[in-house]
Amino acid sequence: MLIEVLKSKIHRVSVTEANLNYIGSIAIDQDLMDAANIIENEKVQVLNLNNGERLETYVIKGESGSGQICLNGAAARKVLVGDILLIMSYALIDMEEARSFKPVIIFPDTKTNKLI
């Protein structure tokens, strides 16, 4: 049996941009993606701590070291620049493997979105 478990989490980053006129997705600083074990085009769940909004989208690479967290397309209506987000991805894994699986969770500096 397969179950869905938390694979990766970026805990508390600030929105740096919201671009309504882009096709869609969330751009995340490549350094954060690498540290959290999230890849381009991966589906993520985004939780906005400021307004309670929850959404799903896919990831595109942001510039390394930029601290970029940019919601694009329709998702741009769910955030304001400066809002604090949790970004999570999940994986389907075997029940036995899930018992010992440890997700990657990172805690960037919320003001700069840089790794501490």
N, CA and C of each residue as an Amber inpcrd file, in Angstrom:
protein
   348
   0.8380000  -1.1790000   0.0000000   0.0000000   0.0000000   0.0000000
   0.8830000   1.2420000   0.0000000   0.4970000   2.2370000  -0.7980000
   1.1950000   3.5160000  -0.8230000   0.4020000   4.5320000  -0.0090000
   1.1390000   5.3880000   0.7100000   0.4880000   6.4990000   1.4080000
   1.2250000   7.7850000   1.0610000   0.5190000   8.8950000   1.1890000
   1.1010000  10.1970000   0.8800000   1.6550000  10.8100000   2.1610000
   2.9460000  11.1860000   2.1090000   3.5990000  11.7760000   3.2740000
   4.2820000  13.0800000   2.8810000   4.5280000  13.9190000   3.8780000
   5.2810000  15.1420000   3.6530000   6.6850000  14.7840000   3.1800000
   7.1080000  15.3510000   2.0530000   8.4450000  15.1140000   1.5030000
   9.3680000  16.2830000   1.8110000   8.8580000  17.5050000   1.6090000
   9.6750000  18.7130000   1.7340000   8.8310000  19.8490000   2.2780000
   9.4860000  20.7250000   3.0560000   8.7750000  21.8930000   3.5730000
   9.7310000  23.0670000   3.6850000   9.3040000  24.1970000   3.1340000
   9.9820000  25.4730000   3.3440000   9.1020000  26.2130000   4.3400000
   9.6150000  26.3930000   5.5480000   8.8130000  26.9220000   6.6520000
   9.0460000  28.4180000   6.8240000   8.0180000  29.1920000   6.5670000
   7.9870000  30.6370000   6.8090000   8.9450000  31.4240000   5.9140000
   8.4830000  31.6760000   4.6970000   9.1690000  32.5960000   3.7910000
   8.2150000  33.7200000   3.4510000   8.7720000  34.8570000   3.0520000
   7.9700000  36.0350000   2.7170000   7.7690000  36.1420000   1.2130000
   6.5700000  36.5050000   0.8060000   6.2800000  36.7540000  -0.6020000
   7.0420000  38.0090000  -1.0400000   7.8140000  37.8830000  -2.1210000
   8.5630000  39.0220000  -2.6450000   7.8820000  39.6550000  -3.8540000
   7.0380000  38.8590000  -4.5500000   6.3530000  39.3420000  -5.7500000
   5.0490000  38.5860000  -5.9590000   4.1360000  39.2320000  -6.6570000
   2.9000000  38.5810000  -7.1030000   2.6360000  39.0990000  -8.5180000
   2.6490000  38.2080000  -9.4950000   2.5600000  38.5930000 -10.8990000
   1.3260000  37.9500000 -11.5420000   0.2460000  38.7080000 -11.5900000
  -1.0130000  38.2140000 -12.1390000  -0.9060000  37.8500000 -13.6160000
  -0.0570000  38.5210000 -14.3670000   0.0090000  38.3450000 -15.8130000
   1.0140000  37.3030000 -16.2730000   1.4000000  36.3980000 -15.3970000
   2.2590000  35.2870000 -15.7670000   1.3790000  34.0500000 -15.8540000
   1.7760000  33.0560000 -16.6290000   0.9430000  31.8800000 -16.8970000
   0.5120000  31.1640000 -15.6240000   1.3610000  31.0510000 -14.6540000
   1.0240000  30.3510000 -13.4190000   2.2560000  29.8620000 -12.7150000
   2.1140000  29.3600000 -11.5160000   3.1930000  28.7390000 -10.7540000
   3.6680000  29.5970000  -9.5890000   4.6840000  29.0930000  -8.9170000
   5.3890000  29.8300000  -7.8780000   6.8800000  29.7550000  -8.2040000
   7.5300000  30.9060000  -8.2820000   8.9790000  30.9550000  -8.4760000
   9.6210000  30.9740000  -7.0930000  10.5590000  30.0500000  -6.8860000
  11.2490000  29.9160000  -5.6080000  12.7490000  29.9900000  -5.8590000
  13.4430000  30.7770000  -5.0470000  14.9010000  30.8710000  -5.1000000
  15.4880000  29.4590000  -5.2230000  16.3390000  29.2570000  -6.2210000
  16.9450000  27.9400000  -6.4730000  17.6590000  27.3900000  -5.2410000
  18.2740000  28.2480000  -4.4380000  18.9600000  27.7880000  -3.2270000
  17.9740000  27.1460000  -2.2490000  16.8020000  27.7460000  -2.1100000
  15.7750000  27.1860000  -1.2300000  15.2520000  25.8670000  -1.7820000
  15.0460000  25.8260000  -3.1040000  14.5890000  24.5830000  -3.7350000
  15.5740000  23.4570000  -3.4630000  16.8490000  23.7290000  -3.6730000
  17.8760000  22.7020000  -3.4770000  17.9080000  22.2360000  -2.0240000
  17.8810000  23.1910000  -1.1000000  17.9590000  22.8550000   0.3220000
  16.7590000  22.0310000   0.7740000  15.5850000  22.2960000   0.1840000
  14.3560000  21.6030000   0.5770000  14.0850000  20.3510000  -0.2540000
  14.9590000  20.0590000  -1.2150000  14.7740000  18.8880000  -2.0740000
  13.4890000  18.9910000  -2.9020000  13.2470000  20.1920000  -3.4400000
  12.1130000  20.4420000  -4.3270000  12.6730000  20.7100000  -5.7210000
  12.0570000  20.1360000  -6.7440000  12.5500000  20.3180000  -8.1050000
  11.5680000  21.1330000  -8.9420000  12.0890000  21.6540000 -10.0480000
  11.2590000  22.4430000 -10.9570000  10.1080000  21.5800000 -11.4680000
   8.9460000  22.1690000 -11.5670000   7.6930000  21.5560000 -12.0170000
   7.0370000  20.6580000 -10.9800000   7.6300000  20.5260000  -9.8030000
   7.0280000  19.7240000  -8.7470000   5.7780000  20.4280000  -8.2110000
   4.7550000  19.6530000  -7.9240000   3.5260000  20.1800000  -7.3360000
   3.7850000  20.5180000  -5.8720000   3.3340000  21.7060000  -5.4630000
   3.4700000  22.1170000  -4.0690000   2.1450000  22.6620000  -3.5500000
   2.0030000  22.5730000  -2.2600000   0.8870000  23.2000000  -1.5620000
   1.4540000  24.4470000  -0.8890000   0.7470000  25.5550000  -1.0230000
   1.1820000  26.8260000  -0.4620000   0.1390000  27.2780000   0.5490000
   0.5780000  27.5370000   1.7770000  -0.3130000  28.0060000   2.8400000
   0.0880000  29.4150000   3.2230000  -0.8650000  30.3300000   3.2040000
  -0.6130000  31.7260000   3.5390000  -1.0120000  31.9480000   4.9950000
  -0.0280000  32.2260000   5.8500000  -0.3090000  32.4180000   7.2680000
  -1.0260000  33.7400000   7.5490000  -0.9520000  34.6970000   6.6310000
  -1.5900000  35.9930000   6.8590000  -3.0960000  35.9730000   6.6280000
  -3.5530000  35.1840000   5.6470000  -4.9820000  35.2200000   5.3370000
  -5.6560000  33.8430000   5.3160000  -4.8990000  32.7920000   5.5810000
  -5.4790000  31.4500000   5.6440000  -5.6850000  30.7740000   4.2940000
  -5.3270000  31.4350000   3.2090000  -5.4820000  30.8260000   1.8740000
  -4.5700000  29.6130000   1.7330000  -5.0670000  28.6060000   1.0270000
  -4.2950000  27.4050000   0.6950000  -4.4750000  27.1730000  -0.8000000
  -3.3900000  26.8480000  -1.4860000  -3.4870000  26.5910000  -2.9240000
  -2.4310000  25.5890000  -3.3350000  -2.6510000  24.9970000  -4.4930000
  -1.6850000  24.0950000  -5.0910000  -1.2450000  24.6750000  -6.4200000
   0.0330000  24.5330000  -6.7180000   0.5920000  24.9950000  -7.9810000
   1.8660000  24.1990000  -8.2390000   2.6360000  24.6130000  -9.2270000
   3.8960000  23.9430000  -9.5230000   5.0330000  24.9510000  -9.4090000
   6.2410000  24.4420000  -9.2410000   7.4060000  25.2730000  -8.9650000
   8.1830000  25.5890000 -10.2360000   8.6250000  26.8370000 -10.3450000
   9.6340000  27.2150000 -11.3350000  10.8300000  27.7850000 -10.5800000
  12.0030000  27.6730000 -11.2100000  13.2370000  28.1230000 -10.5660000
  13.3080000  29.6350000 -10.5120000  13.6060000  30.1340000  -9.3200000
  13.9410000  31.5360000  -9.1540000  15.4530000  31.6790000  -9.1340000
  15.9220000  32.8890000  -9.2470000  17.3610000  33.1520000  -9.2590000
  18.0050000  32.7410000  -7.9340000  19.1020000  31.9920000  -8.0200000
  19.8260000  31.5660000  -6.8250000  20.2910000  32.7700000  -6.0160000
  20.0850000  32.6930000  -4.7080000  20.5290000  33.7510000  -3.8150000
  19.6690000  34.9920000  -3.7830000  18.5840000  34.9810000  -4.5600000
  17.7300000  36.1690000  -4.6620000  16.7110000  36.2850000  -3.5330000
  16.3900000  35.1560000  -2.8980000  15.3200000  35.1530000  -1.9000000
  13.9370000  35.2240000  -2.5230000  13.8560000  35.0580000  -3.8340000
  12.5920000  35.2140000  -4.5550000  11.5450000  34.1770000  -4.1530000
  10.3590000  34.6870000  -3.8510000   9.1530000  33.8830000  -3.6820000
   8.0620000  34.6600000  -4.4150000   7.7400000  34.2270000  -5.6250000
   6.8010000  34.9660000  -6.4770000   5.6410000  34.0730000  -6.8860000
   4.4380000  34.4650000  -6.5060000   3.2280000  33.7600000  -6.9340000
   2.7730000  34.3590000  -8.2510000   2.4770000  33.4870000  -9.2000000
   2.1240000  33.9150000 -10.5530000   0.7190000  33.4900000 -10.9250000
   0.1570000  34.1790000 -11.9190000  -1.1640000  33.8370000 -12.4260000
  -2.2310000  34.0230000 -11.3670000  -3.2230000  33.1390000 -11.3790000
  -4.3550000  33.2540000 -10.4500000  -3.9100000  33.2460000  -8.9880000
  -2.8270000  32.5300000  -8.6830000  -2.3240000  32.4660000  -7.2990000
  -1.8950000  33.8350000  -6.7860000  -1.5580000  34.7510000  -7.6930000
  -1.1420000  36.0940000  -7.2910000  -2.2680000  36.8230000  -6.5540000
  -3.5040000  36.4230000  -6.7970000  -4.6370000  37.0510000  -6.1110000
  -4.7960000  36.5570000  -4.6710000  -4.0650000  35.5160000  -4.3180000
  -4.1960000  34.9090000  -2.9910000  -3.1640000  35.4220000  -1.9880000
  -2.2480000  36.3000000  -2.4470000  -1.1750000  36.7940000  -1.5810000
  -0.9680000  38.2920000  -1.7540000  -0.3060000  38.8690000  -0.7620000
   0.2290000  40.2210000  -0.8560000   1.7190000  40.1350000  -0.6040000
   2.4900000  41.0080000  -1.2290000   3.9240000  41.0490000  -0.9580000
   4.1030000  41.2350000   0.5470000   4.9740000  40.4120000   1.1220000
   5.2240000  40.4440000   2.5580000   4.4910000  39.3680000   3.3360000
   3.4680000  38.7450000   2.7370000   2.7750000  37.6520000   3.4250000
   3.7580000  36.5210000   3.7210000   3.5050000  35.7950000   4.8030000
   4.3530000  34.6820000   5.2210000   3.7090000  33.3760000   4.7610000
   4.5200000  32.5310000   4.0900000   4.0280000  31.2830000   3.5110000
   4.7420000  30.0700000   4.0810000   4.0340000  28.9460000   4.0390000
   4.6120000  27.6220000   4.1840000   4.4660000  26.9660000   2.8190000
   5.5120000  26.3180000   2.3220000   5.4800000  25.6550000   1.0220000
   5.8420000  24.1970000   1.2510000   4.9510000  23.2790000   0.8370000
   5.1470000  21.8640000   1.1180000   4.9230000  21.0120000  -0.1170000
   5.6850000  19.9290000  -0.2050000   5.4320000  18.9330000  -1.2330000
   5.3030000  17.5700000  -0.5610000   4.6740000  16.6580000  -1.2560000
   4.3530000  15.3440000  -0.7100000   4.8340000  14.2620000  -1.6630000
   4.9610000  13.0560000  -1.1550000   5.3690000  11.9170000  -1.9840000
   4.5340000  10.7020000  -1.6180000   4.2780000   9.8600000  -2.5980000
   3.6330000   8.5710000  -2.3650000   4.7260000   7.5450000  -2.1340000
   4.7110000   6.9260000  -0.9660000   5.7110000   5.9050000  -0.6720000
   5.0500000   4.7160000   0.0190000   5.7640000   3.6250000  -0.0010000
   5.2980000   2.3970000   0.6270000   5.1020000   2.6140000   2.1290000
   4.0790000   2.0020000   2.6880000   3.7480000   2.1370000   4.1050000
   4.9430000   1.8190000   5.0090000   5.6660000   0.7630000   4.7060000
   6.8160000   0.3860000   5.5410000   7.9110000   1.4410000   5.4650000
   8.1970000   1.9290000   4.2630000   9.1990000   2.9870000   4.1050000
   8.7500000   4.2510000   4.8350000   7.4640000   4.5300000   4.8060000
   6.9260000   5.7390000   5.4440000   7.1730000   5.7560000   6.9450000
   7.2370000   4.5960000   7.5570000   7.4410000   4.5310000   9.0120000
   8.7710000   5.1400000   9.4460000   9.7760000   5.0800000   8.5780000
  11.0810000   5.6320000   8.9450000  11.4830000   6.8380000   8.0980000
  10.6380000   7.2300000   7.1510000  10.9540000   8.3430000   6.2570000
  10.9930000   9.6580000   7.0290000  11.9850000  10.4950000   6.7340000
  12.1070000  11.8180000   7.3480000  12.0490000  12.8780000   6.2590000
  11.0830000  13.7890000   6.3250000  11.0110000  14.8540000   5.3270000
  12.1440000  15.8600000   5.5160000  12.4220000  16.6140000   4.4510000
  13.3880000  17.7030000   4.5200000  12.6010000  18.9660000   4.8620000
  12.9520000  19.5810000   5.9760000  12.2810000  20.8110000   6.4110000
  13.3500000  21.8730000   6.6210000  13.1740000  23.0240000   5.9570000
  14.1380000  24.1090000   6.1220000  13.4390000  25.3220000   6.7320000
  14.2320000  26.1250000   7.4250000  13.7310000  27.2910000   8.1470000
  14.5350000  28.5300000   7.7320000  14.2280000  29.0980000   6.5680000
  14.9610000  30.2820000   6.1230000  14.6530000  31.4990000   7.0110000
  15.4980000  32.5110000   6.8990000  15.2280000  33.7840000   7.5600000
  14.0020000  34.4070000   6.8920000  12.9720000  34.6930000   7.6570000
  11.7110000  35.1660000   7.0870000  11.8250000  36.5470000   6.4540000
  12.7320000  37.3750000   6.9370000  12.8790000  38.7140000   6.3740000
  13.5980000  38.7040000   5.0100000  14.5830000  37.7960000   4.8570000
  15.3820000  37.7830000   3.6310000  15.1300000  36.5620000   2.7490000
  14.4700000  35.5470000   3.2930000  14.2610000  34.2640000   2.6160000
  15.5740000  33.5610000   2.3110000  16.6190000  33.8990000   3.0020000
  17.9240000  33.2550000   2.8150000  18.0710000  32.1300000   3.8350000
  18.8670000  31.1380000   3.4830000  19.1550000  30.0390000   4.3970000
  19.9630000  30.5450000   5.5720000  19.6340000  30.0230000   6.7400000
  20.3460000  30.4530000   7.9550000  21.4970000  29.4830000   8.2090000
